């Protein structure tokens, strides 16, 4: 009751708005019908086509385009963590809880400690943590660590990307990963090399399967 009253009070002063066009929407986090239609593109990427060897599947919900591109960029480089609820909303709209029944843990692609310190937050955690908890799958970021600072992948040609990311991740508790089905999450996929490298080390540690879920694909 108090929570309802407070929500109504806040909505009067900060009405929920679409992050694409600022039109008023039904609830905080939502996109308007038109902007949502422009970006939504739910699909599974083909592992073979992307030459990914360790990932078992990769599901993407949007196209990396228009206002979504701006929002993801601003979350990463302009301290706009507030956009996380709009990206979480996209995941909620398109990912059915049923596909998670066989998943033991959700793990975000980790940032290096130095980058985490600079940014102050891991944008992937801001997008997926509450969702993971709400759907009832344990959120386990501590199981995967980025131990080597890497050059941002987009600055490199595809041949250099593999070498750049090789050895960047370690599984901290292999015994917890053994025989588990894992869902890796990230904000964007381009070549998929980073996600595949994470899947590689998790499989090496004994994971039974590693799937990926990503907000947007900017894949070639
Ligand atoms: Zn809109």
Boltz pocket constraint, residues with backbone or C-beta under 6 A from the ligand:
constraints:
  - pocket:
      binder: B
      contacts: [[A, 18], [A, 19], [A, 20], [A, 21], [A, 22], [A, 23], [A, 31], [A, 32], [A, 33], [A, 34], [A, 35], [A, 36]]
      max_distance: 6.0
